[in-house]
Amino acid sequence: MDYLHYREALAATLAQSELPFPATEYQTRLDHVRRAMVQRSLGALLLTDPADINYLTGYHTFEVSVHACLVCTQEKLVLQVASIETGAAVVTARVDEIIGYRWENLDEIIAPLADLLAPYKQIGIDGWSAGLRFGVFDALMQTIGRERFSEAGNLLDVIRIVKSPAEINMLQESARITAIGLETAVQSIRPGMTDNEVAAVGAKTLLENGSEFMSLQPIVTSGHRIGVIHVNHKRRVIKINEPVFLEFGAAYQRYTAPMMRTAVAGAASPALAATRDLCRSLFEALCDNMRPGNTFDQAAQAADALLAPQRDQFFFSGVFGYAVGAQFPPSWVEGTGYIAKGQTRLFEANMVFHLPLCLRVPGQWGVGISDTVVVTENGAKPLTNNDWQLFEACS
């Protein structure tokens, strides 16, 4: 059976059987996108980011390393995937047409895609998307002309960043699973364990409680390694009275509500406790300023004013929050908005952000505590349930 017959057999039995939302949810999203396309005089939109494709169609697979794209016009939605992904497309995607190309023959991508796009004079692309392969884009430009394409990456961003009630329900379920995984992992910490052992406890708990494959695996570091951003567990033995940093994010229907906690394998030092207090103050300032009508910059400036007196002591990324939603590896960061100085976007109700408040002393230690929050008329409210304490493990 070739992939065409495989697709037909699945379409007869399981078509759209794994859509996480009802058709009305997807139609509302599509209507918003099509109206935005008209406002920008775009005849077609070429989407290559797996999360954008998922947002409009429901399509999901763990194999996001191969080319896939969605062509959106006023008339139809056409999904192009590799032959091995046609089954996933049939059962997970709400589209008008699925076209495949042989996994091993990339030459089959361009001709049908060019035929789809050729009737349209203005085609929007996301030039910053990791899914837009230069080989594909270069061939399309040579085939139908560079002048047809224009940057439209923020078209979908401004729509995706405001979550529907159904999406918030998914994020709340992720938050529930995330919290269970973190609590179980934190409670397991003892001097003499390795960071891998703590991560294993957390991963097992997340999966047992319903997480899908995660956009980022559980993050656990200890001692001086906390002072280096974005390293992960590496068989290091946790010593008595050392801090242990944990950041987890369960995936539920691809939606992730991350959370950070910091524990101590013994007793917390005054410096660790004071840093926890500063993280909490930053969080409260952010939440108070994350109100509809305020800019992202205003919230960042309020938090930055509290951080300023100790800026030279800690490394901080400069991003006080980033939007989260439905994502795929290698990251749960949605990329539709960042709370940082200079960002002039206005907050709107039902935007959802992870506030990753991690302060690091390079080469020594760090403290990271966070919640995922939703913007309301009265400020941001947590979806996750962090207690904002340093858990002190018994020896």
C-alpha positions as CSV (number, residue, x, y, z in Angstrom):
1,M,0.0,0.0,0.0
2,D,1.5,3.3,-1.0
3,Y,0.9,6.5,0.9
4,L,-2.0,7.6,-1.3
5,H,-3.9,4.4,-0.6
6,Y,-2.9,4.7,3.1
7,R,-4.4,8.2,3.2
8,E,-7.6,7.1,1.5
9,A,-8.0,4.2,4.0
10,L,-7.6,6.4,7.0
11,A,-9.9,9.1,5.5
12,A,-12.7,6.5,5.2
13,T,-12.4,5.6,8.9
14,L,-10.7,8.1,11.1
15,A,-10.8,11.5,9.3
16,Q,-10.5,14.4,11.8
17,S,-10.9,12.0,14.7
18,E,-8.2,13.6,16.8
19,L,-9.2,17.3,16.5
20,P,-8.9,18.8,20.0
21,F,-11.6,21.5,19.4
22,P,-15.0,21.6,17.7
23,A,-15.2,22.9,14.1
24,T,-16.6,26.2,15.3
25,E,-13.4,27.0,17.1
26,Y,-11.3,26.5,14.0
27,Q,-13.8,28.4,11.8
28,T,-13.6,31.4,14.1
29,R,-9.9,31.4,13.9
30,L,-9.9,31.1,10.1
31,D,-12.5,33.9,9.8
32,H,-10.1,36.2,11.8
33,V,-7.2,35.3,9.6
34,R,-9.1,35.8,6.4
35,R,-10.3,39.2,7.4
36,A,-6.7,40.2,8.3
37,M,-5.6,39.0,4.9
38,V,-8.2,41.2,3.2
39,Q,-7.0,44.2,5.2
40,R,-3.4,43.5,4.0
41,S,-4.5,42.8,0.4
42,L,-3.1,39.3,0.6
43,G,-4.5,36.7,-1.7
44,A,-2.7,33.8,0.0
45,L,-0.9,33.0,3.2
46,L,1.9,30.5,3.2
47,L,2.4,29.1,6.8
48,T,5.3,26.9,7.7
49,D,5.5,27.1,11.5
50,P,4.1,23.9,13.0
51,A,2.2,25.9,15.7
52,D,0.6,28.2,13.2
53,I,-0.5,25.2,11.1
54,N,-1.9,23.6,14.2
55,Y,-3.7,26.7,15.3
56,L,-5.7,27.0,12.0
57,T,-6.2,23.3,11.3
58,G,-5.4,21.1,14.4
59,Y,-2.6,19.3,12.5
60,H,-0.1,17.8,14.9
61,T,2.7,15.2,14.7
62,F,5.9,14.7,16.7
63,E,7.9,14.7,13.5
64,V,8.3,18.4,12.9
65,S,11.7,18.2,11.3
66,V,10.4,17.7,7.8
67,H,8.8,20.3,5.5
68,A,5.1,20.9,6.0
69,C,3.1,24.0,5.0
70,L,-0.4,25.3,4.9
71,V,-1.7,27.5,2.1
72,C,-4.6,29.6,3.2
73,T,-6.7,31.6,0.8
74,Q,-10.3,33.0,0.9
75,E,-11.4,29.8,-0.9
76,K,-9.7,26.9,0.8
77,L,-7.0,25.5,3.1
78,V,-4.5,23.1,1.6
79,L,-2.0,21.2,3.8
80,Q,1.2,19.9,2.2
81,V,3.0,17.2,4.2
82,A,5.6,14.4,3.7
83,S,4.3,11.0,2.7
84,I,4.9,9.6,6.1
85,E,2.8,12.3,7.7
86,T,-0.3,12.0,5.6
87,G,-1.9,9.7,8.2
88,A,-1.4,12.2,10.9
89,A,-2.8,14.9,8.6
90,V,-5.9,12.9,7.9
91,V,-6.8,12.2,11.6
92,T,-5.7,15.6,13.1
93,A,-6.3,18.3,10.5
94,R,-9.4,20.2,9.4
95,V,-8.5,21.2,5.9
96,D,-10.0,21.2,2.4
97,E,-7.2,19.2,0.8
98,I,-4.1,17.3,1.8
99,I,-1.3,16.9,-0.7
100,G,1.8,14.8,-0.1
101,Y,5.3,14.4,-1.3
102,R,7.6,11.5,-1.0
103,W,9.7,11.9,2.1
104,E,12.8,10.9,0.2
105,N,12.1,13.1,-2.9
106,L,12.1,16.8,-2.0
107,D,11.7,17.7,-5.7
108,E,8.0,16.8,-5.4
109,I,7.4,19.8,-3.0
110,I,7.7,22.7,-5.4
111,A,5.6,22.1,-8.4
112,P,2.2,21.5,-6.6
113,L,3.0,24.3,-4.2
114,A,3.8,26.7,-7.0
115,D,0.6,25.7,-8.8
116,L,-1.4,26.5,-5.6
117,L,0.2,29.9,-5.2
118,A,0.5,31.0,-8.8
119,P,-3.0,32.6,-9.1
120,Y,-2.3,35.1,-6.3
121,K,-0.4,38.3,-6.8
122,Q,0.3,38.9,-3.1
123,I,1.4,36.1,-0.9
124,G,2.2,36.5,2.8
125,I,5.0,34.6,4.5
126,D,6.6,34.4,7.9
127,G,10.2,35.1,7.0
128,W,11.4,34.5,10.5
129,S,9.7,31.1,10.9
130,A,12.1,28.2,11.6
131,G,9.9,26.1,9.4
132,L,10.5,28.2,6.2
133,R,13.3,26.4,4.5
134,F,15.5,28.4,2.2
135,G,15.5,25.7,-0.4
136,V,11.7,25.7,-0.7
137,F,11.4,29.5,-0.6
138,D,14.2,30.0,-3.1
139,A,12.6,27.6,-5.6
140,L,9.2,29.3,-5.2
141,M,10.7,32.7,-5.9
142,Q,12.4,31.4,-9.0
143,T,9.2,29.7,-10.2
144,I,6.6,32.3,-9.6
145,G,8.6,35.5,-8.8
146,R,10.1,37.1,-5.8
147,E,7.8,40.2,-6.1
148,R,4.7,38.2,-5.1
149,F,6.0,37.5,-1.5
150,S,5.8,39.9,1.4
151,E,6.5,39.6,5.1
152,A,3.3,38.8,7.1
153,G,4.6,37.0,10.2
154,N,2.7,39.2,12.6
155,L,-0.6,38.6,10.9
156,L,-1.2,35.4,12.8
157,D,0.7,36.5,15.9
158,V,-1.8,39.3,16.8
159,I,-4.6,36.7,16.5
160,R,-3.0,33.8,18.3
161,I,-1.8,35.8,21.3
162,V,-5.3,36.3,22.6
163,K,-6.7,33.0,23.8
164,S,-10.2,31.7,23.5
165,P,-12.0,30.2,26.5
166,A,-11.4,26.8,25.0
167,E,-7.7,27.4,24.7
168,I,-7.6,28.6,28.3
169,N,-9.2,25.4,29.4
170,M,-6.4,23.5,27.7
171,L,-3.8,25.7,29.4
172,Q,-5.5,25.1,32.8
173,E,-5.2,21.3,32.3
174,S,-1.5,21.7,31.4
175,A,-1.1,23.8,34.5
176,R,-2.6,21.1,36.6
177,I,-0.4,18.4,35.3
178,T,2.7,20.6,35.5
179,A,2.0,21.3,39.2
180,I,1.7,17.6,40.0
181,G,5.0,16.9,38.3
182,L,6.9,19.7,40.0
183,E,5.5,18.9,43.4
184,T,6.4,15.2,43.2
185,A,9.9,16.0,41.9
186,V,10.5,18.7,44.6
187,Q,9.4,16.3,47.3
188,S,11.9,13.7,46.1
189,I,15.0,15.9,46.4
190,R,17.6,14.7,48.9
191,P,21.4,15.3,49.1
192,G,23.2,12.6,47.2
193,M,20.6,12.3,44.4
194,T,21.6,13.3,40.9
195,D,19.8,15.9,38.9
196,N,18.9,13.2,36.5
197,E,17.1,11.2,39.2
198,V,15.0,14.3,40.1
199,A,14.2,14.9,36.4
200,A,13.2,11.3,36.0
201,V,10.7,11.5,38.9
202,G,9.2,14.6,37.4
203,A,9.0,13.2,33.8
204,K,7.4,10.0,35.0
205,T,4.8,11.9,37.0
206,L,4.0,14.3,34.1
207,L,3.5,11.4,31.7
208,E,1.5,9.3,34.2
209,N,-0.9,12.3,34.7
210,G,-1.6,12.8,31.1
211,S,1.1,14.9,29.4
212,E,1.7,14.3,25.7
213,F,5.2,14.6,24.3
214,M,6.5,17.8,25.7
215,S,7.9,20.8,23.8
216,L,10.7,20.9,26.3
217,Q,11.7,18.1,28.5
218,P,11.9,18.7,32.3
219,I,14.7,21.0,33.3
220,V,16.6,20.3,36.5
221,T,19.9,21.9,37.5
222,S,21.7,22.3,40.9
223,G,24.4,24.4,42.6
224,H,26.6,26.4,40.4
225,R,25.0,25.1,37.3
226,I,21.9,27.1,38.0
227,G,24.0,30.1,37.2
228,V,24.2,29.1,33.6
229,I,21.0,29.7,31.6
230,H,19.6,26.8,29.5
231,V,21.8,23.9,30.7
232,N,20.0,20.8,31.9
233,H,20.5,17.7,34.1
234,K,23.8,16.1,33.5
235,R,24.3,13.4,36.1
236,R,25.5,15.9,38.8
237,V,25.2,14.8,42.5
238,I,23.2,17.3,44.6
239,K,25.1,18.4,47.7
240,I,23.7,19.3,51.1
241,N,22.2,22.8,51.3
242,E,22.5,23.4,47.5
243,P,19.7,25.0,45.6
244,V,17.9,22.9,42.9
245,F,16.2,24.6,40.0
246,L,13.3,22.9,38.3
247,E,11.2,24.1,35.3
248,F,8.5,21.9,33.9
249,G,5.8,22.3,31.3
250,A,3.2,19.5,30.6
251,A,1.7,19.4,27.1
252,Y,-2.1,19.0,26.9
253,Q,-3.4,19.0,23.3
254,R,-0.1,20.7,22.6
255,Y,-0.9,23.6,25.1
256,T,1.8,24.2,27.7
257,A,1.6,26.2,31.0
258,P,5.2,26.2,32.3
259,M,6.2,26.7,35.9
260,M,9.6,27.1,37.8
261,R,10.4,26.2,41.3
262,T,13.5,26.3,43.4
263,A,14.2,23.8,46.2
264,V,17.1,23.5,48.6
265,A,18.7,20.1,49.6
266,G,18.7,21.2,53.2
267,A,18.4,24.7,54.6
268,A,18.1,27.9,52.5
269,S,20.8,30.5,53.0
270,P,19.9,34.2,53.7
271,A,21.0,35.1,50.1
272,L,18.7,32.5,48.6
273,A,15.8,33.7,50.7
274,A,16.4,37.3,49.8
275,T,16.6,36.4,46.1
276,R,13.3,34.5,46.4
277,D,11.8,37.7,48.0
278,L,13.0,39.8,45.0
279,C,11.5,37.3,42.5
280,R,8.2,37.5,44.3
281,S,8.3,41.3,44.2
282,L,9.0,41.3,40.5
283,F,6.0,38.9,40.0
284,E,3.6,41.1,41.9
285,A,4.7,44.2,40.0
286,L,4.3,42.5,36.7
287,C,0.8,41.1,37.5
288,D,-0.4,44.4,38.8
289,N,0.6,46.2,35.5
290,M,-0.6,43.5,33.1
291,R,-3.9,45.1,32.5
292,P,-5.7,45.8,29.2
293,G,-4.6,49.2,27.9
294,N,-1.1,49.1,29.5
295,T,1.8,48.3,27.2
296,F,4.2,45.4,27.6
297,D,6.9,48.1,28.2
298,Q,5.0,49.5,31.2
299,A,4.9,46.2,33.0
300,A,8.6,45.5,32.2
301,Q,9.6,49.0,33.4
302,A,7.7,48.4,36.7
303,A,9.5,45.2,37.4
304,D,12.9,46.5,36.1
305,A,12.7,49.4,38.6
306,L,12.7,46.8,41.4
307,L,15.6,44.8,39.9
308,A,17.7,47.9,39.2
309,P,19.4,48.2,42.6
310,Q,20.7,44.6,42.3
311,R,21.2,44.5,38.5
312,D,25.0,44.1,38.7
313,Q,24.7,41.1,41.1
314,F,22.4,38.9,38.9
315,F,22.2,37.8,35.4
316,F,18.6,38.3,34.1
317,S,17.5,37.7,30.5
318,G,15.7,41.0,30.1
319,V,12.4,39.2,29.2
320,F,10.0,39.3,32.1
321,G,7.4,37.2,30.2
322,Y,6.6,35.5,27.0
323,A,3.3,34.3,25.5
324,V,2.5,30.6,25.6
325,G,-0.1,28.4,24.0
326,A,0.1,25.4,21.7
327,Q,3.6,24.6,20.7
328,F,6.0,21.9,19.4
329,P,9.6,21.0,20.1
330,P,12.1,22.5,20.5
331,S,10.3,25.2,22.6
332,W,7.1,26.0,24.4
333,V,7.7,29.7,23.8
334,E,4.9,30.9,21.5
335,G,6.8,33.8,20.0
336,T,3.8,36.0,19.6
337,G,4.7,38.5,22.3
338,Y,7.4,39.4,24.9
339,I,7.1,41.5,28.1
340,A,10.3,43.5,27.9
341,K,11.4,47.1,27.8
342,G,10.6,48.8,24.5
343,Q,7.8,46.5,23.6
344,T,4.8,48.8,22.8
345,R,2.1,46.2,22.3
346,L,-1.0,46.6,24.5
347,F,-2.2,44.0,26.9
348,E,-5.6,42.5,26.1
349,A,-7.8,40.3,28.2
350,N,-7.1,36.5,27.8
351,M,-3.5,36.9,26.7
352,V,-1.5,34.2,28.5
353,F,2.2,34.6,29.5
354,H,4.8,32.6,31.4
355,L,6.7,34.9,33.7
356,P,10.2,33.3,34.0
357,L,11.7,35.1,36.9
358,C,15.1,33.5,37.3
359,L,18.0,35.4,38.9
360,R,21.4,33.9,38.4
361,V,24.8,34.5,40.1
362,P,27.2,33.3,37.4
363,G,29.4,30.5,38.5
364,Q,27.7,30.2,41.9
365,W,23.9,29.6,42.1
366,G,20.5,30.9,41.1
367,V,16.8,31.1,42.1
368,G,14.0,30.7,39.6
369,I,10.3,30.8,40.4
370,S,7.5,31.4,38.0
371,D,3.8,31.1,37.1
372,T,1.9,31.1,33.9
373,V,-0.7,33.9,34.1
374,V,-3.8,35.1,32.2
375,V,-4.5,38.8,31.7
376,T,-7.8,40.0,33.2
377,E,-9.4,43.4,33.6
378,N,-7.9,43.6,37.1
379,G,-4.4,42.4,36.3
380,A,-2.8,39.0,35.6
381,K,-4.0,36.0,37.5
382,P,-2.1,32.7,37.8
383,L,-3.2,29.6,35.9
384,T,-0.4,27.6,37.7
385,N,-0.4,27.3,41.4
386,N,3.1,28.2,42.6
387,D,3.4,28.9,46.4
388,W,6.5,31.1,45.7
389,Q,8.4,29.5,48.5
390,L,11.9,27.8,48.6
391,F,11.2,24.2,49.4
392,E,13.7,22.9,52.0
393,A,14.2,19.2,51.6
394,C,15.0,17.0,54.6
395,S,18.4,15.3,54.6
